[in-house]
């Protein structure tokens, strides 16, 4: 390895992927001085891409968690509403039963039995 590549190796601080990119650019004719100034920018760009990927992954996880939580809350709300409808139905049936029993033993029933033939 020639001296310029060895110096570039030190500049990339044993970052093999970055060094391979720099080595490829050097092989394509990019000068040592240009590469030396380009290394911090390449490192910064790589870090920004990693951060962007990390944020995207976090966003996907967050969306999934929120979706699961919303699904759970909607299911709980449906169960609660179903229980309320069952209670309401039970109260209506109970009221109907009370009315029926009151009608069969109330004054109108007795009046009906006395004056209307069966």
MODELLER restraints for C-alpha pairs under 7 A, 6 or more apart:
rsr = mdl.restraints
at = mdl.atoms
rsr.add(forms.Gaussian(group=physical.xy_distance, feature=features.Distance(at['CA:4:A'], at['CA:32:A']), mean=6.51, stdev=0.5))
rsr.add(forms.Gaussian(group=physical.xy_distance, feature=features.Distance(at['CA:5:A'], at['CA:23:A']), mean=6.97, stdev=0.5))
rsr.add(forms.Gaussian(group=physical.xy_distance, feature=features.Distance(at['CA:9:A'], at['CA:19:A']), mean=6.06, stdev=0.5))
rsr.add(forms.Gaussian(group=physical.xy_distance, feature=features.Distance(at['CA:12:A'], at['CA:18:A']), mean=6.44, stdev=0.5))
rsr.add(forms.Gaussian(group=physical.xy_distance, feature=features.Distance(at['CA:12:A'], at['CA:19:A']), mean=5.86, stdev=0.5))
rsr.add(forms.Gaussian(group=physical.xy_distance, feature=features.Distance(at['CA:12:A'], at['CA:39:A']), mean=6.98, stdev=0.5))
rsr.add(forms.Gaussian(group=physical.xy_distance, feature=features.Distance(at['CA:22:A'], at['CA:35:A']), mean=6.76, stdev=0.5))
rsr.add(forms.Gaussian(group=physical.xy_distance, feature=features.Distance(at['CA:103:A'], at['CA:109:A']), mean=6.38, stdev=0.5))
